Amino acid sequence: MEKLTAQEETAMRLIWEIGPCVVRMLQEKYPEPKPPYTTLASVVKNLERKGYVKNRRCGNVYEYYPLVSREEYRTAFMKDAVSNLFSNSYKELVSFFAKEEKISADDLRDIIEKIETGKE
């Protein structure tokens, strides 16, 4: 799975949220300042080239829909981040968040409980 730029990731998050959409619908969902239509169309074309979305012709416009689910992207992104930033160690990842005080002892206990009971 090819890495997404920040612009592509923003557009992809909106496509997951909206579902099948045309570029104009996508543009309407952007916060101000909204990107120019042509810029956004280029971003969506890049997503298509990278295999994240596909289009189907609807009248005189193209409707784009996701080929990659949010969960598939999240899984690939996390594997890549853990591999590149934490020497492929999830223990180092959790330790990092603990040191940065981004995760509490209660959260860690909840995670351990979910691991032990096999729940998500």
N, C-alpha and C positions, 0 to 999 in steps of 0.2 A: 504494500500500500504506500503510494507516494505521499510524502509529507505535504501538508497544506500551509499556505501562507496565512497570515492573520486575516487578510481580506477574504480569502477563500473559506477559512474556518467560520467567519462571521456569516457569510452567505449560506454555508452548509447548515449551520445551526438554525437559521431561519427556514431553510427548505425542510428540515426535519420537523420544525414546529408547524409550518403551514401545510406541508404535504405537496402534492403536485401543484405547480404554479407557473405562471408566466413571469418574465422579468419585471414587468410593471407592478405586479402584485408583490413581488419580493421587495422592490424599491419602496413601496408604500409602508412596509413593515420596518424599514430602517429608521433609527432615531435621527434627529436633525444633527448636523447637516447631512442630508441624504446624498449618496453618491450619484454622479451623473448616470443616466440610463446607459450610455455607451460603455462606461467603465464597468458597471455592474454586469452588463451583457458579456463583456470580455472575461470577467471573473467566472461567470457561470460556464462559459465556453471552456475555460481552463479546468473547471471541475468535471466537465464532460470528458475532456481529453485525458484527465487523470483517472477516469473510471468511477467517479463518485456519483454522477447523475447521468441520466439518459433523457433524450427528448422525444416527444411525439408531436406531430404537426396537428394543430387544432385550428382549422380555418387558415387565417393568414399569420398566425403566431405559433411559436413553439412552446409547448408546456414541458417543464422539466420536473423529473421525479427522482428521488434518491435510489441509488443502486446499493449503497452501503448504509447499513443501519447505524444509528448513534452508538449502540453497544459495540458493534464491530470496530468502529473508529476508536472508541474509548479504549477497548482492549489493546488494539495495535499501538495506540499512542502511549499507553501506560507501559507496555512491554518495552517499547523503544526508550522511553524515559528512564525506566529502571535499568535497562541495559547500559545506556550511555552515561547516566549521571550517578548511578549507585552501584556500579560494578556488578550488575545483575543480581543484586541482593535486596529482597523486599524487607529484610531485617534492617538494612541500612536506611531504606526509605522511611520506615516507621520511626527509626531512631532520629532521623533528621527532623521529622515533624514533631517528635517529642521534645527535642532540644530547642526547636523554634517556638515551642509552646502553642502549636497549632492543633495538638491532640491531647486530650486529658487522660488521666488514669482511668476514669470511668469509661471513656470511649474505648480505651484499650481493653478493659475488662469485657465490654460488650462485644468487641471483635473476637476476643478469645472464646467467649461463650458461643458465638456464632460458628466459629471454627470447630469447636468441640461437639456442637449439636448438629453441624452440617447444614445450618440455615443460612439464607442470604441476608 
